[in-house]
Each structure stands twice: as structure tokens, then as C-alpha cells.
Amino acid sequence: MRNTLRHYLVSRNWMAGFERQAGQPLIVGTYDLATHEAVLRYLRLDRKLAQNSLYTLTKNLSAFLRYLRDDRGQQLAVDPARLGVPAADLDMLYLTADDLTALAAAVLPSSLVPARDVFLFCCYTGLRYSDVHQLHGGNFSDLPASAGGGRALRLTQTKTRTSVAVYLTQPATLILDKYDCPERTGQGARLLPVLANQVMNRYLKRVARLAGLSRFVEVVEVRGGEVLKTATPVWELVSMHTARHTFAVQSLMRGMPVAVLQKVMGHAKITTTMIYAKVVEDFQHHEMRRVWGGADTTSPVIDSICAVAPAA
């Protein structure tokens, strides 16, 4: 896949940068733990790569070395399993029900409205950018009356090539209907006006700022071995992938079982879905304190994202 090749190319360029600085090539047969530590030190201190970038490099390098050993019979100086670098846990940005209401009600320039609507559609369905970008009429599926009726989207995810079915709630349907016109009714026609990913992300930051998503969150980065913490407004961090996080967290907060959410999102392993469940634990702890502690008799109101109708 294209993105996989891009990741390998980036890793290759990082290794080539080390070769240039060291003035000597990296040789597979002599690449040992000491060499690996030197590479990581260069990337961490000279290139200022974050922990998860080092994790990605090591994962790709280990896969390459295993291929040379197992498929090509090449002798290695180190067991690839010993090259592991742990990934850093990242704070997951997701939007609240109030945030979604503010986005839906925001008065925007006409040029930003499509980006807002596509983003909200992804908040209501959990689709990735790569999938919403390619939605067409052939993805529609009418549900039988015995199942309650309505419509669903059936598609094969671009990233994982997993087949998923997503029920179209009322707000998601309203967005689709908003862009329903003769030239979009053909089976191969695109359903939503999705722009290039970088353009969408740039527009979404403007949308979120105009919608008043200005509260601050802490952003933690590790650069050159130093932990850096900054207070950043939410609007600066919003991207298309925020919609998928939002869908997952809001679905769990409304009571969707983790196993069901796994199917809707197309996760191969439930451990991936459990990452979102850990975020919802904060809400669960709050409710336990409220119910059993007796100090607070007011339950926080968690509105369904499916109750938020996008502005016309």
C-alpha cells in the first residue's frame, strides 16, 4: 500500500542521515545493539525525533531484518526482537457533545461549510478520511423492515481492507441529503464534497476556531530526550482523524458495547478498541464517585452525538 511504502521510505531516509553523519555505511551483517543505540541517539538528539517516530523506525527496521534472516537466509548480528523501542501513550483528542453542537451551529463562510459537514459526518459514522473520500452510491444498503428499517453504509476500509457496515443515523442522513443532487445519484458518484486531506485539516482548524473551540488542553512531546508541555487551544489540534476518535469515545459514553464498536470501526483486535475505553474510564470513575460517594447528586449530561443536527 502507498502509505506503507511511504513509511519505509521515511525510515530509509533517517538511516541514510545517520550514515552521512557517521561517514560510513550501515552493514546488515554487522548491525548490532551498539550500532542501533548510536542510530537512536542520533535520531533523538540530532534529528529531534519524538518517541513514537523512533518506535516506527525500529518496527520497520525489525521487519526488514526478519525478512532478510527468514526469507533470504542472511546472518544477522542481532536478534530483531531485541531492537524494540516502546511507543509513547498519546493523549487522544476527541470532541464533546457541546463541541459538536457548536460546530453544527457555527455561522461559517460558504467555502468552509463542506469541510465542516464532512467532518461531522465522520463524527457520526466513525469513517476515516480515506473511506469518506471514496464513498459512492454503491455503498448504500437498505435495511429490512424486520431489522427496523433505515439505511446503512457497507464498505471495505482502505487502510485495513476490512468490510464494515455502519448504520446511518438521522444527522448523518441529513448531511448526505444536503448534498444529494442529480450528478451524485449515480452508483459511482462521490457522495460528499471531500477535499484533499491537508486542505480539509487546514479548513477544519478555521472551522473549529470560528465555532469557539478555544479551551486549552495540554500537549506533551518528548524532543531530544526532554519532555515539553504546552497549553494549546483545541481548534489548533482538530484534524479529520479527530472525528474518528470522537465517534468512538462518544459511542462508548452512550453505552455502546466495546465488541459492537470494534465491528463498526473495523478493528481486527479488540485491544485497539479498548484504547478508547480507557478514555471513557474517566467518565466511569466520575459516575462511581457520584453514585456511591453521595457528594454530588447532579449527573453530568452526556448528549448523544446522534442528536446533533448539522446546520443547514
C-alpha positions in Angstrom: 0.0 0.0 0.0 1.1 3.5 -0.7 1.2 4.7 2.9 3.3 1.6 3.9 5.8 2.4 1.2 6.0 6.0 2.3 6.7 4.9 5.9 9.5 2.6 4.7 11.0 5.5 2.6 11.0 7.8 5.6 12.7 5.2 7.7 15.3 4.6 5.0 16.0 8.4 4.8 16.6 8.6 8.6 19.1 5.7 8.4 20.8 7.4 5.4 21.1 10.5 7.5 23.0 8.6 10.2 25.3 7.1 7.6 26.2 10.6 6.3 26.9 11.9 9.8 28.9 8.8 10.8 30.8 8.8 7.5 30.4 5.0 7.0 27.6 2.8 5.7 25.4 0.6 7.8 26.0 -3.1 7.0 23.3 -5.6 7.8 25.8 -8.3 8.9 27.4 -6.0 11.5 24.4 -4.1 12.6 24.4 -4.9 16.4 22.9 -3.4 19.5 25.7 -0.8 19.9 25.1 0.4 16.3 21.4 0.5 16.9 21.8 2.6 20.1 24.1 5.0 18.1 21.4 5.4 15.4 18.7 6.1 18.1 20.9 8.6 19.8 21.5 10.4 16.5 17.8 10.5 15.7 16.8 11.5 19.2 19.4 14.2 19.8 20.4 15.5 16.3 17.1 15.0 14.4 14.9 15.7 17.5 12.6 12.8 16.7 9.8 12.0 19.1 9.5 8.7 20.9 6.8 7.3 18.5 8.9 8.2 15.5 11.7 6.1 17.0 9.1 3.3 17.6 8.1 3.5 13.9 11.7 3.3 12.7 12.5 0.3 14.9 9.4 -1.5 13.9 10.2 -1.1 10.2 13.8 -2.0 10.7 12.9 -5.1 12.7 10.5 -6.2 10.0 13.3 -5.7 7.3 15.9 -7.7 9.3 13.4 -10.5 9.9 12.8 -10.7 6.2 16.5 -10.9 5.4 17.0 -13.6 8.1 13.9 -15.7 7.5 13.3 -15.3 3.7 16.8 -14.6 2.4 18.9 -16.7 4.9 21.2 -13.8 5.8 23.2 -13.9 9.0 22.5 -11.1 11.4 24.5 -9.6 14.3 21.4 -9.1 16.4 18.0 -10.6 17.0 15.5 -8.2 15.6 13.2 -8.8 18.6 15.8 -7.1 20.8 15.6 -3.8 18.9 12.2 -2.8 20.2 11.5 0.8 21.3 8.3 1.3 23.3 5.6 3.5 21.9 4.6 6.5 23.9 1.0 6.9 25.0 -0.5 9.9 23.4 -3.4 12.0 24.7 -6.3 11.3 22.4 -8.2 14.4 21.3 -11.9 14.0 21.0 -14.8 16.4 20.9 -17.6 16.7 23.4 -21.3 16.7 22.6 -21.2 20.5 23.3 -18.3 20.9 20.8 -20.3 19.1 18.1 -23.3 21.3 18.8 -21.2 24.4 18.4 -19.7 23.1 15.2 -23.1 22.3 13.8 -24.5 25.8 14.7 -21.5 27.8 13.7 -22.0 30.5 11.1 -19.3 29.9 8.5 -18.1 31.3 5.2 -19.6 29.2 2.4 -16.1 27.9 1.5 -15.8 26.2 4.9 -19.3 24.6 5.2 -18.5 21.5 3.2 -15.4 20.7 5.3 -17.5 21.1 8.5 -20.2 18.9 7.1 -17.8 16.1 6.1 -16.1 16.3 9.5 -19.5 16.0 11.3 -20.5 13.1 9.1 -17.3 11.3 10.2 -18.1 12.1 13.8 -21.5 10.4 13.3 -20.1 7.3 11.5 -16.5 6.8 12.6 -15.2 6.7 9.0 -11.6 7.6 8.2 -10.7 10.2 5.7 -9.6 7.6 3.2 -13.1 6.0 3.3 -15.3 9.0 3.4 -13.3 10.4 0.4 -14.3 7.4 -1.7 -17.9 7.0 -0.7 -20.2 6.3 -3.6 -23.8 5.2 -4.3 -22.8 1.6 -4.3 -22.1 1.8 -0.6 -25.7 2.3 0.3 -27.6 -0.7 1.8 -31.3 -0.6 2.7 -32.0 -2.5 5.9 -35.0 -4.9 6.1 -38.1 -3.9 8.0 -37.5 -6.8 10.3 -34.3 -5.1 11.4 -36.0 -1.8 12.0 -35.5 -0.4 8.5 -33.3 2.5 7.6 -30.1 2.6 5.7 -26.5 1.6 6.2 -23.2 2.1 4.6 -21.3 -1.1 3.6 -17.7 -0.7 2.5 -14.3 -2.1 2.6 -11.9 0.1 4.6 -9.0 1.4 2.6 -6.4 1.1 5.4 -7.2 -2.4 6.6 -9.3 -3.8 3.8 -11.8 -4.9 6.4 -15.5 -4.9 5.5 -17.7 -2.8 7.8 -21.4 -1.9 8.0 -22.3 1.5 9.5 -25.9 2.4 10.4 -26.8 5.9 9.1 -28.3 7.9 11.9 -30.6 10.9 11.3 -27.8 13.5 11.4 -25.6 11.5 9.1 -28.5 11.1 6.7 -29.3 14.8 6.8 -25.8 15.6 5.7 -25.9 13.1 2.8 -29.3 14.5 1.8 -27.9 18.0 1.9 -25.5 17.1 -0.9 -27.9 14.9 -2.8 -28.2 16.2 -6.4 -28.6 14.5 -9.8 -24.9 14.3 -10.5 -24.4 12.5 -7.2 -27.1 9.9 -7.6 -25.1 7.5 -9.9 -23.7 4.4 -8.3 -20.1 5.5 -8.9 -20.6 9.2 -8.0 -19.0 10.6 -4.9 -21.5 11.3 -2.1 -19.8 14.2 -0.2 -17.6 17.1 -1.3 -14.4 15.9 0.3 -11.2 17.9 -0.4 -7.6 16.9 -0.2 -6.7 15.7 3.4 -4.3 18.6 4.0 -6.8 21.1 2.8 -9.5 19.5 5.0 -7.3 19.7 8.1 -6.4 23.4 7.3 -10.0 24.3 6.9 -11.1 22.4 10.0 -8.9 24.5 12.2 -10.6 27.6 10.9 -14.0 26.0 11.4 -13.2 25.0 15.0 -11.9 28.4 15.8 -15.0 30.1 14.4 -17.1 27.7 16.3 -15.4 28.8 19.6 -13.5 25.6 20.4 -10.9 27.7 22.3 -10.5 25.8 25.5 -6.9 24.7 26.2 -5.5 21.2 26.5 -2.1 20.1 27.5 0.1 18.8 24.7 3.1 16.7 25.8 6.1 16.0 23.5 9.4 14.4 24.0 12.1 16.1 21.9 15.8 15.3 22.3 15.1 13.4 25.5 13.3 16.5 27.0 9.7 16.5 28.0 7.9 19.6 26.6 4.5 20.6 27.8 2.4 23.3 26.2 -1.1 24.6 26.6 -2.8 24.5 23.1 -6.3 25.5 22.1 -8.5 22.7 20.8 -9.0 24.4 17.5 -5.3 24.1 16.6 -5.4 20.3 17.1 -8.6 19.4 15.3 -8.0 17.2 12.2 -10.0 14.7 10.2 -8.8 11.9 12.5 -10.3 13.7 15.5 -13.7 12.8 14.1 -13.0 9.0 14.4 -11.8 9.5 18.0 -14.9 11.5 18.7 -17.2 8.8 17.3 -15.5 6.1 19.3 -15.5 7.9 22.7 -19.0 9.3 22.3 -20.4 5.9 21.3 -18.9 4.3 24.4 -20.2 7.1 26.6 -23.7 6.4 25.2 -23.4 2.8 26.2 -22.3 1.0 23.0 -20.6 -2.3 24.0 -16.9 -2.4 23.1 -17.4 -5.5 21.0 -20.0 -3.7 18.9 -17.8 -0.6 18.5 -15.0 -2.9 17.3 -17.2 -4.2 14.5 -18.4 -0.7 13.5 -14.8 0.6 13.4 -13.3 -2.4 11.7 -10.6 -3.1 14.3 -9.0 -6.5 13.9 -8.2 -6.7 17.6 -10.4 -5.6 20.5 -7.3 -4.3 22.2 -7.3 -1.5 19.7 -10.9 -0.6 20.6 -10.0 -0.8 24.3 -7.8 2.3 23.9 -10.9 4.3 23.6 -12.5 2.5 26.6 -9.6 3.7 28.7 -10.6 7.3 27.9 -14.2 6.6 28.9 -12.9 5.2 32.3 -12.6 8.8 33.5 -16.3 9.2 33.0 -17.0 5.9 34.7 -14.9 6.9 37.7 -16.8 10.2 38.0 -20.1 8.3 38.0 -19.0 5.8 40.6 -18.0 8.7 42.9 -21.3 10.4 42.3 -23.4 7.3 42.9 -21.5 5.8 45.8 -19.9 8.9 47.3 -23.1 10.9 47.8 -21.3 14.2 47.5 -22.7 15.2 44.1 -26.3 14.5 43.2 -26.1 16.1 39.7 -25.3 13.7 36.9 -23.3 15.1 34.0 -25.4 15.2 30.9 -23.9 13.3 28.1 -25.8 14.1 24.9 -25.9 11.6 22.1 -23.9 12.8 19.1 -26.8 11.4 17.0 -29.0 14.2 18.5 -26.9 16.9 16.9 -28.4 18.0 13.6 -25.9 19.9 11.4 -26.9 23.5 10.5 -28.5 24.0 7.1 
